[in-house]
Amino acid sequence: MSERSVDNPVDQVADPAVSDPARPEPVAPAVRRRSRRGRNAAIALAVLLAAGGAVAVTALRTAGDGDGGGPAGELPPSTATVTRQTLKDSRSEDGELGYGTTATAVSRIPGTLTAVPSTGAEITRGQALFKVDDRPVTLMYGSMPAYRALKAGTEGKDVEQLEKNLSALGYDGFTVDREYTAATAAVVEQWQGDVGLPETGVVDLGRVVFADAAVRVDGASAAKGEQTGPDQQVFTYTGTVKVVSVDLDPADQRLAEKGGTVAVRLPDGSVAEGVIEKVSTVIEEGDGPEEQAQTKIRLVVGLTDEKTADAFELGAVGVDFTAGERADVLTVPVAALLTLAEGGFGVEVVEGSTSVYVPVKTGLFADGKVEITGDGIAEGVKVGMPK
């Protein structure tokens, strides 16, 4: 039973690239050809949904509905070159380096607080979170909160959770299952004697607090010597591992993929790799009565190498996301896209003193550029642009 004799922090506390363009092959005559007389330059708002999930809103030019209709020899006011590159849908957001979400430890037992841990203290399984009338309230691990007394004859998931902890603390002589048997009660008596509780074999409600893992005291809500009782806050706590918290707008939810990797820019300028461990939706209340609540996507990012943040207790960081990436694709500025009368998108390919509308399929949108494919579209091709 190696974990039984671990010292409790609560007993030691004080009071609280673009290549040279080559001449493209002539465009197939099947596409609709632009007259040298030009076209009308109408503007249309379109919502472009990229293959990678990103949504961009931009003003698009509309191709003419037929030949003619404009001054002779009119060409687009400027051109851009089709380039081949790796396109990344990336974004940078502000984050906060710390210990993650804060929770509150409350007392469910009336009496006097005789021991309260100091801010920054780390408490692990089997150790006392605090003491009431000099008797410990013990931390154990698990996702189900304690909600009833546990005694012989009790059955359920909470029983199994307690027994897993007793086993992890080195106790044996019982079966870890959902039944609180006489054997379980006998082991509980041993544990109670070891931590300084009356050996009743019954775990009273409030005598054990369950948390996902070890906790770090964030701040005290009550002091040693104060009276406490049911639902009285004692202190706030977090996890013990440094993580980065980031809040995103719902429109950027495509970035919030659990298991996705990000780059974290630390306060000293160094960069650490991170992994999105948790994604949740939160409602932030307005600062004043006239301010509306806002919905945010909250991410918890774990650092792949925790040691990279050892020099920082807390701090503001930058988080770089890559929602999509397409390697070695043909791209043009988004402004080069136009809407075709027959539907879909196209570009205006310029060849000397003439130009043609070429239908294209779009791919990833990022950094003001869009991936395109289409007949005759090749690296170095010139496409029309607005002023």
C-alpha positions as semicolon CSV with decimal commas, in nm:
position;residue;x (nm);y (nm);z (nm)
1;M;0,000;0,000;0,000
2;S;0,267;0,243;-0,113
3;E;0,046;0,553;-0,154
4;R;-0,096;0,556;0,199
5;S;0,189;0,742;0,366
6;V;0,220;1,032;0,120
7;D;0,242;1,367;0,301
8;N;-0,064;1,588;0,258
9;P;-0,010;1,945;0,137
10;V;-0,308;2,048;0,351
11;D;-0,111;1,963;0,667
12;Q;0,178;2,191;0,570
13;V;0,000;2,510;0,475
14;A;0,006;2,860;0,608
15;D;-0,318;3,044;0,635
16;P;-0,465;3,129;0,305
17;A;0,698;3,100;-5,522
18;V;0,611;3,198;-5,870
19;S;0,806;3,046;-6,170
20;D;0,879;3,214;-6,507
21;P;0,543;3,195;-6,695
22;A;0,534;2,975;-7,000
23;R;0,303;3,038;-7,293
24;P;-0,006;2,819;-7,231
25;E;-0,162;2,597;-7,490
26;P;-0,456;2,760;-7,673
27;V;-0,780;2,723;-7,480
28;A;-1,027;2,472;-7,624
29;P;-1,285;2,650;-7,844
30;A;-1,572;2,488;-7,653
31;V;-1,561;2,764;-7,394
32;R;-1,756;3,084;-7,455
33;R;-1,523;3,341;-7,617
34;R;-1,509;3,702;-7,512
35;S;-1,556;3,953;-7,791
36;R;-1,290;4,217;-7,837
37;R;-1,574;4,463;-7,780
38;G;-1,574;4,376;-7,410
39;R;-1,842;4,310;-7,149
40;N;-2,048;4,472;-6,876
41;A;-1,874;4,488;-6,538
42;A;-2,150;4,400;-6,291
43;I;-2,075;4,322;-5,925
44;A;-2,236;4,031;-5,737
45;L;-2,194;3,918;-5,378
46;A;-2,136;3,544;-5,356
47;V;-2,069;3,305;-5,072
48;L;-1,787;3,071;-5,170
49;L;-1,776;2,742;-4,986
50;A;-1,431;2,587;-5,009
51;A;-1,369;2,213;-5,010
52;G;-1,184;2,245;-4,683
53;G;-1,488;2,392;-4,513
54;A;-1,381;2,757;-4,502
55;V;-1,636;3,016;-4,602
56;A;-1,528;3,338;-4,767
57;V;-1,754;3,625;-4,868
58;T;-1,631;3,836;-5,155
59;A;-1,750;4,058;-5,438
60;L;-1,745;3,876;-5,771
61;R;-1,760;4,013;-6,121
62;T;-2,023;3,869;-6,354
63;A;-1,933;3,754;-6,704
64;G;-2,126;3,909;-6,996
65;D;-2,435;3,728;-7,121
66;G;-2,321;3,726;-7,484
67;D;-2,071;3,852;-7,738
68;G;-2,040;4,222;-7,791
69;G;-2,200;4,486;-7,578
70;G;-1,889;4,692;-7,500
71;P;-1,630;4,923;-7,651
72;A;-1,410;4,761;-7,915
73;G;-1,086;4,614;-7,780
74;E;-1,180;4,638;-7,412
75;L;-0,978;4,403;-7,194
76;P;-0,967;4,361;-6,818
77;P;-0,798;4,657;-6,644
78;S;-0,529;4,430;-6,500
79;T;-0,417;4,069;-6,490
80;A;-0,276;3,816;-6,247
81;T;-0,069;3,505;-6,312
82;V;-0,181;3,153;-6,227
83;T;0,075;3,024;-5,976
84;R;0,152;2,683;-5,829
85;Q;0,194;2,673;-5,453
86;T;0,100;2,510;-5,126
87;L;-0,216;2,676;-4,997
88;K;-0,292;2,684;-4,625
89;D;-0,615;2,792;-4,459
90;S;-0,451;2,926;-4,145
91;R;-0,544;3,165;-3,868
92;S;-0,382;3,309;-3,557
93;E;-0,569;3,362;-3,232
94;D;-0,480;3,487;-2,885
95;G;-0,464;3,229;-2,608
96;E;-0,388;3,204;-2,241
97;L;-0,128;2,973;-2,088
98;G;-0,238;2,839;-1,752
99;Y;-0,377;2,531;-1,584
100;G;-0,713;2,510;-1,760
101;T;-1,069;2,535;-1,635
102;T;-1,130;2,636;-1,275
103;A;-1,360;2,432;-1,048
104;T;-1,471;2,481;-0,688
105;A;-1,416;2,254;-0,389
106;V;-1,711;2,279;-0,149
107;S;-1,770;2,136;0,194
108;R;-2,075;1,916;0,253
109;I;-1,988;1,865;0,619
110;P;-2,067;2,122;0,892
111;G;-1,795;2,224;1,133
112;T;-1,477;2,429;1,160
113;L;-1,213;2,439;0,889
114;T;-0,899;2,323;1,063
115;A;-0,675;2,293;0,756
116;V;-0,692;2,465;0,416
117;P;-0,425;2,427;0,143
118;S;-0,215;2,715;0,013
119;T;-0,254;2,859;-0,335
120;G;-0,039;2,660;-0,577
121;A;-0,043;2,342;-0,367
122;E;-0,088;2,022;-0,568
123;I;-0,304;1,747;-0,421
124;T;-0,313;1,389;-0,550
125;R;-0,527;1,080;-0,496
126;G;-0,563;0,981;-0,132
127;Q;-0,453;1,317;0,008
128;A;-0,670;1,559;0,204
129;L;-0,821;1,854;0,020
130;F;-0,904;2,022;0,352
131;K;-1,004;1,925;0,705
132;V;-1,323;1,986;0,899
133;D;-1,297;1,941;1,278
134;D;-0,953;1,793;1,215
135;R;-1,093;1,515;0,996
136;P;-0,992;1,500;0,626
137;V;-1,200;1,541;0,314
138;T;-1,011;1,319;0,071
139;L;-0,944;1,355;-0,301
140;M;-1,009;1,053;-0,521
141;Y;-1,019;1,027;-0,899
142;G;-1,330;0,981;-1,110
143;S;-1,580;1,156;-1,334
144;M;-1,892;1,084;-1,125
145;P;-1,947;1,325;-0,836
146;A;-2,029;1,185;-0,493
147;Y;-2,403;1,213;-0,428
148;R;-2,482;0,965;-0,150
149;A;-2,332;0,773;0,138
150;L;-2,175;0,440;0,041
151;K;-2,220;0,135;0,262
152;A;-2,269;-0,241;0,252
153;G;-2,550;-0,328;0,011
154;T;-2,506;-0,018;-0,207
155;E;-2,465;-0,084;-0,578
156;G;-2,371;0,141;-0,867
157;K;-2,104;0,314;-1,073
158;D;-2,000;0,529;-0,778
159;V;-1,922;0,215;-0,578
160;E;-1,696;0,089;-0,856
161;Q;-1,529;0,430;-0,875
162;L;-1,451;0,422;-0,501
163;E;-1,319;0,066;-0,520
164;K;-1,090;0,154;-0,813
165;N;-0,936;0,427;-0,601
166;L;-0,889;0,202;-0,298
167;S;-0,718;-0,052;-0,522
168;A;-0,495;0,219;-0,674
169;L;-0,400;0,325;-0,320
170;G;-0,275;-0,029;-0,251
171;Y;-0,568;-0,186;-0,067
172;D;-0,675;-0,540;-0,157
173;G;-0,892;-0,825;-0,033
174;F;-1,204;-0,720;-0,227
175;T;-1,337;-0,730;-0,583
176;V;-1,354;-0,409;-0,787
177;D;-1,711;-0,409;-0,917
178;R;-2,037;-0,222;-0,861
179;E;-2,127;-0,396;-0,537
180;Y;-2,037;-0,259;-0,194
181;T;-1,990;-0,588;-0,009
182;A;-1,876;-0,676;0,341
183;A;-1,526;-0,712;0,198
184;T;-1,547;-0,358;0,063
185;A;-1,661;-0,231;0,402
186;A;-1,366;-0,405;0,571
187;V;-1,121;-0,233;0,336
188;V;-1,293;0,101;0,390
189;E;-1,240;0,054;0,765
190;Q;-0,867;0,002;0,701
191;W;-0,853;0,317;0,490
192;Q;-1,047;0,517;0,749
193;G;-0,805;0,413;1,020
194;D;-0,508;0,512;0,804
195;V;-0,638;0,866;0,737
196;G;-0,769;0,936;1,085
197;L;-1,141;0,878;1,045
198;P;-1,371;0,667;1,266
199;E;-1,361;0,309;1,136
200;T;-1,728;0,267;1,045
201;G;-1,700;0,098;0,704
202;V;-1,938;0,364;0,571
203;V;-1,822;0,649;0,345
204;D;-2,036;0,944;0,447
205;L;-2,146;1,193;0,182
206;G;-1,890;1,473;0,164
207;R;-1,601;1,272;0,305
208;V;-1,462;1,204;-0,045
209;V;-1,444;1,444;-0,341
210;F;-1,391;1,306;-0,692
211;A;-1,194;1,493;-0,962
212;D;-1,061;1,378;-1,299
213;A;-0,699;1,385;-1,181
214;A;-0,465;1,562;-0,941
215;V;-0,561;1,922;-0,862
216;R;-0,375;2,249;-0,811
217;V;-0,517;2,504;-0,568
218;D;-0,602;2,823;-0,757
219;G;-0,724;3,036;-0,469
220;A;-0,886;3,015;-0,126
221;S;-1,254;3,099;-0,068
222;A;-1,243;3,033;0,308
223;A;-0,978;3,042;0,579
224;K;-0,865;2,813;0,854
225;G;-1,080;2,866;1,162
226;E;-1,394;2,966;0,971
227;Q;-1,719;2,779;1,003
228;T;-1,825;2,572;0,706
229;G;-2,125;2,368;0,606
230;P;-2,313;2,213;0,314
231;D;-2,226;2,377;-0,019
232;Q;-1,983;2,620;0,144
233;Q;-1,697;2,707;-0,095
234;V;-1,351;2,629;0,040
235;F;-1,119;2,692;-0,257
236;T;-1,098;2,690;-0,634
237;Y;-0,875;2,450;-0,821
238;T;-0,749;2,352;-1,165
239;G;-0,556;2,063;-1,313
240;T;-0,183;2,038;-1,252
241;V;-0,074;2,031;-1,618
242;K;-0,019;2,354;-1,811
243;V;-0,251;2,398;-2,106
244;V;-0,353;2,677;-2,341
245;S;-0,710;2,806;-2,345
246;V;-0,847;2,967;-2,664
247;D;-1,189;3,115;-2,737
248;L;-1,308;3,117;-3,100
249;D;-1,607;3,276;-3,267
250;P;-1,863;3,019;-3,390
251;A;-1,778;3,119;-3,751
252;D;-1,429;2,975;-3,694
253;Q;-1,551;2,639;-3,569
254;R;-1,376;2,466;-3,861
255;L;-1,052;2,528;-3,668
256;A;-1,180;2,346;-3,361
257;E;-1,114;1,983;-3,447
258;K;-1,034;1,768;-3,147
259;G;-0,697;1,601;-3,197
260;G;-0,585;1,869;-3,442
261;T;-0,234;2,012;-3,406
262;V;-0,153;2,380;-3,357
263;A;0,159;2,593;-3,309
264;V;0,179;2,781;-2,979
265;R;0,392;3,097;-2,971
266;L;0,519;3,129;-2,613
267;P;0,598;3,461;-2,437
268;D;0,972;3,435;-2,514
269;G;0,906;3,394;-2,888
270;S;0,972;3,020;-2,899
271;V;0,719;2,790;-3,066
272;A;0,577;2,471;-2,913
273;E;0,354;2,208;-3,070
274;G;0,010;2,166;-2,921
275;V;-0,285;1,929;-2,963
276;I;-0,652;2,027;-2,924
277;E;-0,770;1,811;-2,633
278;K;-1,114;1,952;-2,559
279;V;-1,377;2,149;-2,751
280;S;-1,681;2,298;-2,581
281;T;-1,940;2,570;-2,634
282;V;-1,970;2,840;-2,367
283;I;-2,193;3,143;-2,320
284;E;-2,015;3,458;-2,205
285;E;-2,237;3,708;-2,027
286;G;-2,215;4,073;-2,131
287;D;-2,024;4,319;-1,914
288;G;-2,330;4,537;-1,868
289;P;-2,711;4,508;-1,873
290;E;-2,723;4,634;-2,232
291;E;-2,457;4,396;-2,363
292;Q;-2,578;4,069;-2,506
293;A;-2,429;3,734;-2,412
294;Q;-2,189;3,588;-2,668
295;T;-2,142;3,228;-2,776
296;K;-1,782;3,110;-2,794
297;I;-1,609;2,788;-2,892
298;R;-1,363;2,716;-2,611
299;L;-1,060;2,501;-2,681
300;V;-0,816;2,342;-2,439
301;V;-0,480;2,281;-2,605
302;G;-0,227;2,049;-2,448
303;L;0,144;2,095;-2,511
304;T;0,317;1,797;-2,674
305;D;0,627;1,867;-2,462
306;E;0,516;2,017;-2,131
307;K;0,873;2,120;-2,047
308;T;0,864;2,390;-2,316
309;A;0,644;2,597;-2,083
310;D;0,837;2,537;-1,760
311;A;0,969;2,894;-1,758
312;F;0,618;3,041;-1,751
313;E;0,360;3,015;-1,476
314;L;0,092;3,205;-1,666
315;G;0,104;3,417;-1,980
316;A;-0,050;3,538;-2,303
317;V;0,038;3,325;-2,606
318;G;-0,043;3,310;-2,975
319;V;-0,202;3,002;-3,130
320;D;-0,164;2,930;-3,503
321;F;-0,426;2,702;-3,658
322;T;-0,418;2,529;-3,997
323;A;-0,768;2,418;-4,092
324;G;-0,676;2,297;-4,439
325;E;-0,373;2,255;-4,660
326;R;-0,338;2,176;-5,030
327;A;0,010;2,110;-5,167
328;D;0,125;2,190;-5,522
329;V;-0,202;2,335;-5,651
330;L;-0,283;2,607;-5,906
331;T;-0,406;2,930;-5,749
332;V;-0,532;3,275;-5,847
333;P;-0,642;3,573;-5,638
334;V;-1,005;3,535;-5,526
335;A;-1,078;3,862;-5,707
336;A;-0,999;3,689;-6,039
337;L;-1,308;3,469;-6,003
338;L;-1,624;3,567;-6,185
339;T;-1,972;3,420;-6,201
340;L;-2,082;3,267;-6,532
341;A;-2,426;3,323;-6,681
342;E;-2,474;2,948;-6,711
343;G;-2,384;2,902;-6,346
344;G;-2,067;2,824;-6,156
345;F;-1,740;3,010;-6,151
346;G;-1,485;3,100;-6,413
347;V;-1,184;3,315;-6,488
348;E;-1,109;3,536;-6,783
349;V;-0,799;3,400;-6,957
350;V;-0,614;3,674;-7,141
351;E;-0,425;3,585;-7,461
352;G;-0,264;3,886;-7,622
353;S;-0,542;4,120;-7,736
354;T;-0,827;3,875;-7,674
355;S;-0,966;3,690;-7,377
356;V;-1,194;3,396;-7,309
357;Y;-1,412;3,290;-7,018
358;V;-1,300;2,953;-6,882
359;P;-1,516;2,760;-6,634
360;V;-1,321;2,646;-6,330
361;K;-1,375;2,435;-6,021
362;T;-1,269;2,590;-5,694
363;G;-1,092;2,420;-5,406
364;L;-0,941;2,567;-5,091
365;F;-0,969;2,939;-5,016
366;A;-0,693;3,094;-4,807
367;D;-0,502;3,422;-4,771
368;G;-0,696;3,589;-5,050
369;K;-0,626;3,310;-5,299
370;V;-0,827;3,018;-5,430
371;E;-0,733;2,679;-5,572
372;I;-0,870;2,629;-5,926
373;T;-0,874;2,363;-6,195
374;G;-1,011;2,384;-6,549
375;D;-0,939;2,326;-6,918
376;G;-0,636;2,526;-7,027
377;I;-0,557;2,644;-6,672
378;A;-0,183;2,604;-6,618
379;E;0,097;2,773;-6,432
380;G;0,185;3,105;-6,596
381;V;-0,156;3,166;-6,758
382;K;-0,276;3,528;-6,734
383;V;-0,624;3,592;-6,592
384;G;-0,826;3,911;-6,574
385;M;-0,851;4,117;-6,259
386;P;-1,066;4,416;-6,159
387;K;-0,911;4,758;-6,097
